[in-house]
Amino acid sequence: MPATDRYMPGYTPRIVSFMTRRSVESHAEFFLPHLRPGLRLLDCGCGPGTITRGLAARVVPGEVVGVDLEASQLALAKNDPGHPINLSYVQAGVYELPFPDGHFDAVFAHALFEHIAEPVRAAREIHRVLKPNGVVGLCSPDWDAFIFAPPNAELEAATKLFRRLQEAQGGNTTAGRRLGHWLTEAGFRTVELSARFECMEDLSIMGDFLHDRLERAPKQDDVFGRGWTDAASLDRMLSAIRVWEKLPGALFALAWVQAIARK
């Protein structure tokens, strides 16, 4: 993995709690029509495995493998009491998947491609491990399409800093709109895109996410250099997040782009 590639949100308790709320129903529904019992499936960047377990339930008795670079996330996934017997986990990165050519019928990746610096390289590796006519499903957000209500200048500044952090560490905050191009360049055919808005029912979740990441941001001197923002500005942003999440009629909605393609 290139040195610039980092999972920008990190793995603090609040971020992990945020990720474990995801399920196959909430974040992988677009891929379910392409699954059937008996398929061999790979989930790239599986994290704590909450989506992976749902995918495994859809393809029983088919084999499902979840891969992730972060050992702590794999430990959470493996220790889940609902771990199905057709599911296993391997520590690996998407650039070098430890599987032979044409090994899987289907590959899935949620919230991965926005964090990697070489997305076409990753897509080519997914292409390699898929069987002929195998299906891939990718889902990434596009931060040019999000809604904060009511408008708030401090929140706008906070999201700009969040994007700056992700892009400085090798990510792409408009990855969603680029999925189709990356898949086509990697050799996939019949690429189809769709999009949806995710509206957070509990705004404190997004508040926790932004608060946690920005609170740690001044420590990222290797990315921005010392003094990239002053403490007073950061305090105003963090306070605004906490005020906003309690406002009547507040809304946070983020666009997710979903891509389906065949080898």
Salt bridges, closest charged atoms under 4 A:
GLU25 OE2 - ARG58 NH2 3.23
GLU63 OE1 - ARG40 NE 3.03
ASP80 OD1 - ARG53 NH2 3.31
GLU96 OE2 - ARG121 NH2 3.96
ASP101 OD1 - ARG128 NH1 2.75
ASP105 OD1 - LYS131 NZ 3.21
GLU114 OE2 - HIS115 NE2 3.88
GLU118 OE2 - ARG121 NH1 3.47
GLU125 OE2 - ARG128 NH2 2.83
ASP142 OD2 - ARG177 NE 2.61
ASP144 OD1 - ARG163 NH2 2.93
ASP144 OD2 - ARG177 NH2 3.04
GLU154 OE2 - ARG236 NE 3.63
GLU185 OE1 - HIS181 NE2 3.13
GLU198 OE2 - HIS27 NE2 3.29
ASP208 OD1 - ARG242 NH2 2.80
ASP212 OD2 - ARG14 NE 3.62
ASP212 OD1 - ARG216 NH2 3.01
GLU215 OE1 - ARG14 NH2 3.51
GLU215 OE1 - HIS211 ND1 3.88
ASP221 OD2 - ARG226 NH1 2.87
ASP222 OD2 - ARG6 NH2 2.63
GLU245 OE1 - ARG242 NH1 2.86
GLU245 OE2 - LYS246 NZ 3.48
